[in-house]
Amino acid sequence: MAKEEFRDVIQRCQILNEEDFKGEDFDHFQAAGKKCLEEGYIAEVLEIIQNEKNKVIIKSMGWNLVGPLIRCTHEYKENDIERDRCKKILDKLVEFCNPKELVLGFLEQIEQTSKEQMSQTVLLLLKPLQEVLLKLHRNKAYSIGLSLSTILNQLSLLPVPYTAQQVQEDMHGLCRCCNALTDFVNPFVDEVVRHMETSDGGCKDLKEELLSFCLKSLKYPLLMAELEELPEETIKHPLRQFAADILGILLDIRELIPKVFPQHGCKNQIWDNEGLVEIEQEQSADSLACLSYIVFVQDFGMNYFPVVFHPSYILQCNMVHIQVLLERKEESVLSKGLDLLESCLLRLEDNSLFLQYLEFRSFITIPQDMVKLMTLCPFEPLRKKSLKLLQLYINKFEEEGKYTLFRCLLKTSNHSGVEAYIIQNIKNQIDLSLKSTKSSKCFTGLQLVSLLDAVLSLPEGAETDLLQNSDRIMASLNLLRYLIIRDNENDNKTCIWTELTKIEQNFLKPLHTGLNMSRAHYEAEIKNKKENRRESHTSKTVCSVTVAGGKMPTMTSEMELQVLQSALFTFDLMESVLARVEELVEVKTKIAAEANTGVK
């Protein structure tokens, strides 16, 4: 019934001229053709399509069969004969139909396809869509841009394979689609290149559409993808190849170097906050950050860059990209940010960055971002790498830069462990300065005093939560002990002896008071818990305890007692170092006094 109805429609339209086709003819053709395909009369439809007598009909109405034909192709994916017939029908539609209508028909099918059939539909239509686009003359660049944008938008619904196994399996077909997209755009890239070589100024719009495609591809899927080589050397990483292809397109259309080193100069990216906003409005910050990662970490396209760029300039240009990556939450993106920072820092010699770099916003915010990663990131490898890179970052600054960086991090980190780490760095710098034959402007003398004021103090005086700040306090005590041992009163290179009275008043005495208060509080808590435990006759009673301002997980009374005892042990440790410091002060003061008396 369906095939007879379709033949009737065809016969009726054969006697009409193209301009005489009415709306009802289009409706009847679409309904009958769709029914034929759905009922499996594919051979009959192919026969009608291939008949030269029907060429005018197919030219005007054939694009209406695209939807049913795509569904039919998916349905017969296990039947090679019928699937091949569907593809032949599609080829004939490409040959006869109006290109503009076919483009819209193809894109409509891509937009309407389900997530499960997305890659199948895209892979099926890319070649026909390419052929149709190549036929266009008017609005060609717009149609190509619309096609690429539609395809990428739909592919972005698919998850990006991350592990080596996921990449190899390519369950959702994303890798295959990306590599097919490269073949899809190649003829249009060649067209732009030809016009650029003749300098006729043509294809400017097409070039912009290809550039937009590259930037979108960098944001998805490449930003989220793991681009390291697969462990099996025989297997080629498809998304890594896609990244190389995208860089190849940028290189061909002469946009690679301008996008890595913008013509307005990275000065606007770093020096001028308004300039950064302008850049982000013009093009995706994520895309450019991913591009820099691919170039400087994966070393794609590096041989095309001039060797005149100084490592510090490369770091400057990349800081805004590193900042963009480190502000994301995804593990793969954060990892790219850290890798890009590491790659730039390793190009630099230690002590080569001047203080002036810290006037640029990114140079201050990035170490703060690393501190957040060190303390808050749920991924342990990234926490460890952030700590390693923070030290590498510190090492690249000369001493004035280190000094300013230390002050900034002490003020902003709000984490006792990080503050202790910075104080240890300060101690190391003082030690280097005292051993050096050159005088230090920052880590000896009066300028060191303001830094010591920030270190040798309690945030809230005697009421400071000593347990929560134990790491910082222990590091401060160890620094003070070192200074007293290393710097004699007669030398006083660090000004520690002239500042000792102030240190005792602002740090040592409040610490004594705080330790006494804290010890009394925790000892009373332990006594109460032990009495309560005897009354309940069990150590398995579930309870909760608040330590360092935070509520601990629910625990038994025995576990709670262990936590309280651990706190007392921490106080013992502090008291031990504090006593040692006071003992050293007393001994060295006495020695200095005796020496002065002997001189007199």
C-alpha positions in Angstrom: 0.0 0.0 0.0 2.7 2.5 1.0 4.8 1.9 -2.1 1.8 2.3 -4.4 0.8 5.5 -2.7 4.4 6.8 -3.2 4.4 5.9 -6.9 1.0 7.6 -7.3 2.5 10.8 -5.9 5.5 10.6 -8.1 3.4 9.9 -11.3 1.1 12.8 -10.5 4.1 15.2 -10.0 5.9 14.0 -13.1 3.5 15.8 -15.4 3.9 19.1 -13.5 6.5 21.8 -13.9 8.6 22.6 -10.8 6.8 26.0 -10.3 3.4 24.2 -10.4 4.2 22.0 -7.3 1.8 22.9 -4.5 2.0 22.6 -0.7 -0.1 19.5 -0.7 2.2 17.8 -3.2 5.1 18.3 -0.8 3.0 16.9 2.1 1.9 13.9 0.1 5.5 13.2 -1.1 6.9 13.4 2.5 4.1 11.3 4.1 4.2 8.6 1.4 8.0 8.5 1.3 8.3 8.3 5.0 5.8 5.4 5.2 7.6 3.5 2.5 10.9 3.8 4.4 9.3 2.8 7.7 7.7 -0.3 6.2 11.0 -1.4 4.7 10.4 -0.6 1.0 13.9 0.9 0.7 14.8 -0.7 -2.6 11.6 0.8 -4.2 12.4 4.3 -2.8 15.9 4.0 -4.2 14.6 3.0 -7.6 12.3 6.0 -7.7 15.1 8.4 -6.5 17.6 7.0 -9.1 15.0 7.5 -12.0 16.2 10.4 -14.1 12.5 11.3 -14.8 12.1 12.1 -11.2 15.1 14.4 -10.9 13.0 17.6 -10.8 10.7 16.2 -8.1 13.6 15.0 -6.0 15.4 18.4 -6.4 12.3 20.2 -5.0 11.0 17.7 -2.5 13.7 15.2 -1.7 15.1 17.0 1.3 11.9 16.0 3.2 13.1 12.4 3.2 16.3 13.2 5.2 14.6 12.6 8.6 13.0 9.3 7.8 16.1 8.2 5.9 18.4 8.8 8.9 16.0 6.9 11.2 15.8 4.1 8.7 19.7 4.0 8.5 20.0 3.6 12.3 17.3 1.0 12.3 19.1 -1.1 9.7 22.6 -0.7 11.2 23.0 -4.5 11.4 21.7 -5.0 7.8 24.5 -4.1 5.4 22.4 -4.4 2.3 19.6 -2.1 3.5 22.0 0.3 5.1 23.9 0.6 1.8 20.7 1.3 0.0 19.9 4.1 2.5 23.3 5.6 1.9 22.8 5.5 -1.9 19.5 7.4 -1.4 21.3 9.9 0.7 24.0 10.3 -2.0 21.3 11.0 -4.6 19.6 13.6 -2.4 23.0 15.3 -2.1 23.4 15.2 -5.9 19.9 16.5 -6.8 18.5 18.5 -3.9 18.8 22.3 -3.2 22.0 22.6 -1.2 20.6 25.3 1.2 17.5 23.1 2.1 19.7 20.1 2.5 22.0 21.9 4.9 19.1 22.9 7.1 17.7 19.4 6.9 20.9 17.8 7.9 21.5 20.2 10.8 17.9 19.7 12.0 18.5 15.9 12.2 21.7 16.5 14.2 19.9 18.7 16.6 17.0 16.3 17.1 18.9 13.1 17.4 19.2 11.4 20.8 22.3 11.3 22.9 22.6 7.6 22.3 22.6 8.0 18.5 24.5 11.3 18.4 27.8 10.0 17.1 26.1 7.7 14.6 24.1 10.5 13.1 27.1 12.9 13.0 29.4 10.3 11.4 26.7 9.5 8.9 26.0 13.1 7.8 29.5 14.7 7.9 30.5 13.6 4.4 27.2 14.4 2.7 27.1 17.8 4.6 30.6 18.6 3.4 29.6 17.9 -0.2 26.5 20.1 0.1 28.5 22.9 1.7 31.1 22.8 -1.1 28.3 23.5 -3.6 27.2 26.6 -1.9 28.2 30.1 -3.2 26.1 32.6 -1.3 26.4 32.7 2.5 28.8 29.8 2.4 30.9 30.9 5.4 27.8 31.4 7.4 26.5 27.9 6.6 29.8 26.3 7.4 30.0 28.2 10.7 26.4 27.2 11.6 27.1 23.6 10.7 30.3 23.4 12.9 28.6 25.2 15.8 25.6 22.9 15.6 27.7 19.8 15.5 30.0 20.9 18.4 27.0 21.9 20.5 25.4 18.5 20.1 28.7 16.7 20.7 29.2 18.6 23.9 26.3 16.5 25.3 28.6 13.5 25.2 31.0 12.7 28.1 34.7 13.2 27.4 36.6 9.9 27.8 39.3 10.4 30.4 41.1 7.2 31.2 43.2 5.2 28.6 40.6 2.5 28.7 37.7 4.9 28.1 39.6 6.5 25.2 40.2 3.2 23.5 36.7 2.0 24.0 35.2 5.3 22.8 31.8 4.1 24.0 29.9 7.3 22.9 31.9 7.8 19.7 33.2 11.2 20.6 36.8 10.4 19.5 35.7 9.1 16.1 33.5 12.2 15.6 36.4 14.6 16.5 38.8 12.9 14.0 36.0 12.9 11.3 35.5 16.7 12.0 39.1 17.3 11.0 38.5 15.7 7.6 35.3 17.6 7.4 36.9 21.1 7.7 40.1 20.3 5.6 38.6 21.5 2.2 37.5 24.8 3.8 40.9 25.3 5.4 42.5 24.7 2.0 40.2 27.3 0.5 41.2 29.9 3.1 44.9 29.1 2.6 44.6 29.5 -1.2 43.0 33.0 -0.8 45.7 34.0 1.8 48.5 33.0 -0.6 47.0 35.1 -3.4 46.5 38.0 -1.0 43.1 38.8 -2.6 41.4 39.4 0.8 38.8 36.7 0.2 37.5 34.1 2.6 37.8 36.5 5.6 34.4 35.4 6.9 35.3 31.7 6.4 38.5 32.2 8.3 36.6 33.7 11.2 34.3 30.7 11.3 37.2 28.2 11.2 38.9 30.2 14.0 35.7 30.0 16.0 35.5 26.3 15.4 39.1 25.8 16.7 38.4 27.8 19.9 35.2 25.9 20.6 37.1 22.6 20.1 39.7 23.7 22.5 37.1 24.4 25.1 35.3 21.1 24.4 36.4 18.4 24.3 40.2 19.2 24.6 40.0 21.2 27.8 38.4 18.3 29.7 40.5 15.6 28.0 43.6 13.8 29.3 46.1 14.5 26.5 49.1 12.5 27.7 50.3 9.7 25.4 48.5 6.4 25.9 50.6 3.7 27.8 50.5 1.4 24.7 52.8 2.9 22.2 51.1 1.1 19.3 47.8 2.9 20.0 47.4 6.5 18.9 45.5 8.8 21.2 42.6 10.1 19.1 42.0 13.3 21.1 45.7 14.0 21.2 45.6 13.7 17.4 42.6 16.0 17.3 44.6 18.6 19.4 47.4 18.4 16.9 45.0 18.8 14.0 43.4 21.9 15.7 46.8 23.5 16.1 47.5 22.6 12.5 44.4 24.5 11.3 45.4 27.5 13.4 48.8 27.4 11.9 47.5 27.1 8.4 45.1 30.1 8.8 48.0 32.1 10.5 46.2 32.4 13.8 48.4 30.2 16.0 51.1 32.7 17.1 48.6 35.6 17.4 46.4 33.5 19.7 49.4 32.3 21.9 51.0 35.7 21.9 48.2 38.2 21.2 49.1 41.2 19.1 48.0 43.7 21.7 50.6 42.1 23.9 50.3 40.1 27.0 50.8 43.3 28.9 47.1 44.0 28.6 46.3 40.5 29.9 48.4 41.0 33.1 48.8 44.7 33.8 45.3 45.9 32.9 42.3 44.2 34.5 40.0 45.9 32.0 42.1 44.5 29.2 41.6 41.0 30.5 37.8 41.5 30.6 38.0 42.6 26.9 39.9 39.5 26.0 37.4 37.2 27.7 34.6 38.9 25.8 36.3 38.6 22.5 37.0 34.9 22.8 36.8 32.1 25.4 39.4 32.4 28.1 39.1 28.6 28.6 40.0 28.0 25.0 43.1 30.1 25.0 44.2 28.6 28.3 43.8 25.1 26.7 45.7 26.2 23.7 48.7 27.4 25.8 48.6 24.1 27.7 48.8 22.1 24.4 51.6 24.3 23.1 53.8 24.7 26.2 53.1 21.4 28.0 52.5 19.0 25.2 55.0 20.8 22.9 52.7 20.9 19.9 53.8 23.6 17.4 56.7 24.8 19.5 59.0 24.6 16.5 56.9 27.3 14.8 57.6 29.9 17.5 60.6 32.3 17.5 63.3 31.4 20.0 63.6 35.0 21.0 60.9 34.9 23.6 62.5 35.1 27.1 61.2 32.5 29.7 59.9 35.4 31.9 57.9 36.7 29.0 56.4 33.3 28.3 55.5 33.1 32.0 53.9 36.5 31.9 51.8 35.6 28.9 50.7 32.4 30.5 49.8 33.6 33.9 46.3 34.7 32.9 45.7 31.3 31.4 47.1 29.5 34.4 44.7 31.6 36.6 41.8 30.6 34.4 42.6 26.9 34.7 43.2 27.0 38.5 39.9 28.6 39.1 38.0 25.6 37.7 36.9 22.6 39.8 37.5 19.7 37.4 40.5 17.5 38.1 41.6 17.4 34.5 41.5 21.2 34.1 43.2 21.8 37.4 45.9 19.4 36.4 46.4 21.3 33.2 46.8 24.6 35.1 49.5 23.1 37.4 51.3 21.5 34.4 51.3 24.7 32.5 52.7 26.6 35.5 55.3 24.0 36.1 56.4 24.1 32.4 56.8 27.9 32.5 58.6 27.9 35.9 61.1 25.2 34.8 62.2 27.4 32.0 63.3 30.1 34.5 66.5 30.2 36.6 66.1 30.6 40.4 66.1 34.1 41.8 65.4 35.6 38.3 62.0 37.2 38.8 62.0 40.7 40.2 59.8 42.3 42.8 57.9 44.2 40.0 56.2 41.0 38.8 54.2 40.9 42.0 52.5 44.1 41.0 50.7 42.1 38.4 47.4 40.6 39.7 48.0 37.1 38.4 51.4 36.8 40.1 49.7 37.3 43.5 46.4 35.4 42.9 48.1 32.3 41.5 50.1 31.4 44.7 46.8 32.0 46.6 45.1 29.6 44.3 47.8 27.1 44.9 47.2 27.5 48.7 43.5 26.8 48.1 44.4 23.6 46.2 46.9 22.5 48.8 44.3 22.8 51.6 40.9 22.2 49.9 41.3 20.2 46.8 39.8 16.7 47.1 42.4 15.2 44.8 45.5 14.2 46.7 47.9 14.2 43.7 46.9 17.8 43.0 47.4 18.8 46.6 50.9 17.4 46.6 51.8 19.0 43.3 50.5 22.4 44.4 52.8 22.3 47.4 55.7 21.3 45.2 54.9 24.1 42.7 54.4 26.7 45.4 58.0 26.1 46.5 59.2 26.2 42.9 57.4 29.5 42.4 58.9 31.0 45.5 62.4 29.9 44.4 62.1 31.8 41.1 61.9 35.2 42.8 64.8 37.3 44.0 64.9 38.1 47.7 62.7 41.2 47.6 60.1 39.3 45.6 60.3 36.4 48.2 59.9 38.9 51.0 56.7 40.4 49.5 55.3 37.0 48.7 55.9 35.8 52.2 54.1 38.8 53.7 51.1 38.3 51.3 50.7 34.6 51.9 50.9 35.0 55.7 48.1 37.5 55.5 45.9 35.6 53.1 46.4 31.8 53.6 44.3 31.5 56.8 45.7 28.0 57.3 48.1 27.1 60.1 49.9 24.5 58.1 50.5 26.8 55.2 51.6 29.6 57.5 54.1 27.2 59.1 55.4 26.3 55.7 56.0 30.0 54.9 57.7 30.6 58.2 60.0 27.7 57.4 60.8 29.4 54.1 61.5 32.7 55.9 63.9 30.8 58.3 65.7 29.3 55.2 66.1 32.7 53.6 67.5 34.3 56.8 69.9 31.4 57.1 71.1 32.0 53.5 71.5 35.7 54.2 73.5 35.1 57.4 75.8 32.7 55.5 76.3 35.0 52.5 79.1 37.4 52.2 76.7 39.9 50.5 74.4 42.0 52.6 70.7 41.3 52.5 68.2 44.1 52.3 65.2 42.0 53.3 66.2 39.1 55.5 68.6 40.9 57.9 68.4 44.4 59.4 65.4 46.6 60.0 63.3 45.4 57.1 63.3 41.9 58.6 61.7 43.4 61.8 58.3 44.0 60.2 58.3 40.4 58.8 59.2 39.1 62.3 56.4 41.1 63.8 53.9 39.3 61.6 55.5 35.9 62.4 56.2 36.2 66.1 52.7 37.0 67.3 49.4 35.3 68.2 46.4 36.2 66.0 44.1 36.8 69.0 46.7 37.2 71.8 46.3 34.8 74.8 42.8 33.8 73.6 44.2 32.3 70.4 43.1 28.8 69.7 46.5 27.2 70.2 45.4 23.8 68.9 44.1 25.2 65.7 47.2 27.3 65.2 49.7 24.8 66.6 51.6 24.3 63.3 52.2 28.1 62.9 53.1 28.5 66.6 55.6 25.7 66.5 57.2 27.1 63.4 57.4 30.5 64.9 59.0 29.1 68.1 61.5 27.2 66.0 62.4 30.3 64.0 62.9 32.3 67.2 65.0 29.6 68.7 67.1 29.5 65.5 67.6 33.3 65.5 68.7 33.3 69.2 71.2 30.6 68.6 72.5 31.8 65.2 72.6 35.6 65.8 74.8 36.7 68.7 73.7 39.8 70.7 76.8 41.7 69.7 76.2 41.0 66.0 72.4 41.4 66.1 72.2 41.2 62.2 68.6 40.2 62.4 67.7 42.8 65.0 66.3 40.0 67.2 68.0 41.3 70.3 66.8 44.8 70.0 63.2 43.5 69.4 63.3 40.9 72.1 61.3 42.9 74.7 58.6 43.5 72.1 58.6 39.7 71.2 58.3 38.7 74.8 55.4 41.1 75.3 53.5 40.2 72.0 54.3 36.5 71.7 56.0 34.7 74.6 53.9 36.0 77.5 50.5 35.7 75.7 51.7 32.2 74.7 52.4 31.3 78.3 49.0 32.5 79.4 47.3 30.8 76.5 49.0 27.5 77.3 48.0 27.7 80.9 44.4 28.4 80.0 44.2 25.7 77.3 45.9 23.1 79.5 43.5 23.8 82.4 40.5 23.6 80.0 41.6 20.3 78.5 42.6 18.7 81.8 39.2 19.6 83.2 37.5 18.1 80.1 39.5 14.8 80.6 38.6 14.7 84.3 34.9 15.1 83.4 35.0 12.5 80.7 36.7 10.0 83.0 34.1 10.6 85.7 31.2 10.3 83.2 32.7 7.1 81.9 32.9 5.5 85.4 29.3 6.5 86.0 28.1 4.9 82.7 30.4 1.8 83.3 31.2 1.6 79.5 33.8 3.0 77.2 31.5 2.5 74.1 29.2 5.4 74.8 28.8 7.4 71.7 29.5 11.2 72.0 30.9 14.2 70.2 33.6 16.7 71.0 34.6 20.1 69.7 38.3 20.6 69.0 39.9 23.6 67.5 36.6 25.3 66.9 35.2 22.4 64.9 32.9 19.5 65.8 34.7 16.2 65.5 32.9 13.1 64.0 30.8 11.1 66.4 33.1 8.9 68.5 33.2 6.7 71.7 34.2 8.2 75.0 37.5 6.3 74.7 38.3 7.8 71.4 37.3 11.2 72.7 39.7 10.9 75.6 42.5 10.0 73.1 41.8 13.2 71.2 42.0 15.3 74.4 45.2 13.6 75.5 46.7 14.3 72.0 45.8 18.0 72.6 47.7 18.0 75.9 50.7 16.4 74.2 50.7 19.3 71.6 50.7 21.8 74.5 53.6 19.9 76.1 55.6 20.2 72.9 54.9 23.9 72.7 55.9 24.4 76.3 59.1 22.4 75.8 60.2 24.6 72.9 59.1 27.8 74.7 61.1 26.8 77.7 64.1 26.2 75.5 63.8 29.6 73.9 63.6 31.3 77.2 66.6 29.4 78.5 68.6 30.4 75.4 67.7 34.0 75.9 68.8 33.9 79.5 72.1 32.2 78.8 73.0 34.4 75.8 72.0 37.5 77.6 74.2 36.5 80.5 77.1 35.7 78.3 76.8 39.0 76.5 76.6 40.9 79.8 79.8 39.1 81.1 81.6 39.9 77.8 80.6 43.6 78.1 81.8 43.6 81.8 85.1 42.0 80.7 85.6 44.6 78.1 85.1 47.4 80.6 
